[in-house]
Amino acid sequence: MKLLEEKIRQDGTAVNEHILKVDSFINHQVDPALMQEMGREIADHFRNRGITKVATIESSGISPALMTALSLEVPMVILKKQPSKILNQDLYQTVVTSFTKETNYELTLSKKYITSEDHVLLVDDFLANGEAATAAIRLIRMSHATIAGLGVLIEKSFQPGHEKLKGQGIEVYALARIGKMGENYIEFWE
Ligand code: 5GP
């Protein structure tokens, strides 16, 4: 998506070869018009596939997921992060390894909001190592729902997330794919 690539070039900062900061329009301050455009683009890619819910991981995935859900006219479900394991039979739970924070956390989903009747599109801001998405898919599959795919705003294609998800039979659609980056440059893949 050219609009997003231009915005990343203009306002994004590659902190180093691995981390891209997009705090001014995605992660801290949010550009609502751009977010709506991006949500519509992800929704258009997966439209007419019988999607019943859009799911995301709190908190950075909420803006793109909400806009995608709005465009698909389905509810959005937030997979919630919990600091430690809580025992609750109304919840599905799984552990995630955080790429940015280098810690583990528990991801939870209420059994009420995703069921075996659902066909779920997962949406997130970034795809890096694919740990968060893999855990989210594991959690959604506990409910016996089916997965339509993963839509992300930015894929760092030099990291293994895309291949990892493809290996699990998950279609990945990314609006911007970064092949390489460093202090003063960002290279996109077509
Ligand atoms: P993964 O599990 O794919 O390694 O990482 C996914 C999560 O880590 C994303 O949801 C995102 O919140 C965060 N993340 C990974 N790489 C980056 C990055 O380069 N910049 C930012 N801002 N967040 C990232």
Boltz pocket constraint, residues with backbone or C-beta under 6 A from the ligand:
constraints:
  - pocket:
      binder: B
      contacts: [[A, 18], [A, 19], [A, 20], [A, 21], [A, 22], [A, 27], [A, 60], [A, 97], [A, 99], [A, 100], [A, 124], [A, 125], [A, 126], [A, 127], [A, 128], [A, 129], [A, 130], [A, 131], [A, 132], [A, 133], [A, 156], [A, 161]]
      max_distance: 6.0
